Amino acid sequence: MPQMAPMNWLIMFLVFSVTMILFSLINYFMMKVLNPSKSQNNNNKSKSMNWTW
């Protein structure tokens, strides 16, 4: 099997990197947008998370 040219590796790396960054940004902002009422209602109440480990 012939080896892949270095330029193809670079293009593939850039495509996967941009895809990962876009996916992360979309997830971050979707989670922020989906729960606006929750954050507004609990502004003055702060719940602490109890980790039991």
C-alpha positions as CSV (number, residue, x, y, z in Angstrom):
1,M,0.0,0.0,0.0
2,P,1.4,3.4,-0.8
3,Q,2.0,5.9,1.9
4,M,-0.1,9.0,2.3
5,A,1.4,12.2,1.3
6,P,2.3,14.6,4.1
7,M,0.0,17.3,2.7
8,N,-2.9,14.9,3.0
9,W,-2.1,14.2,6.7
10,L,-2.0,17.9,7.3
11,I,-5.3,18.5,5.6
12,M,-6.9,15.6,7.5
13,F,-5.5,16.9,10.8
14,L,-6.9,20.3,10.2
15,V,-10.3,18.9,9.2
16,F,-10.6,16.8,12.4
17,S,-9.3,19.7,14.6
18,V,-11.8,22.2,13.2
19,T,-14.6,19.6,13.5
20,M,-13.7,18.9,17.1
21,I,-13.5,22.6,18.0
22,L,-16.9,23.4,16.3
23,F,-18.5,20.4,18.0
24,S,-17.2,21.6,21.4
25,L,-18.3,25.2,20.8
26,I,-21.8,24.1,19.7
27,N,-22.1,21.8,22.8
28,Y,-21.0,24.6,25.1
29,F,-23.4,27.2,23.7
30,M,-26.3,24.8,23.4
31,M,-26.0,23.9,27.1
32,K,-25.9,27.6,27.9
33,V,-28.9,28.4,25.8
34,L,-31.1,25.5,26.9
35,N,-31.1,26.4,30.6
36,P,-31.5,30.2,30.8
37,S,-34.6,30.1,33.0
38,K,-32.9,27.7,35.4
39,S,-29.9,30.0,35.9
40,Q,-32.2,33.1,36.3
41,N,-34.5,31.5,38.9
42,N,-31.6,30.2,41.0
43,N,-29.5,33.3,40.9
44,N,-29.6,34.0,44.6
45,K,-29.7,30.4,45.6
46,S,-26.4,28.6,45.3
47,K,-26.5,24.9,45.7
48,S,-23.3,23.1,46.6
49,M,-22.6,19.8,45.1
50,N,-21.8,17.1,47.6
51,W,-19.3,14.6,46.1
52,T,-19.3,11.4,48.0
53,W,-16.0,9.9,46.9
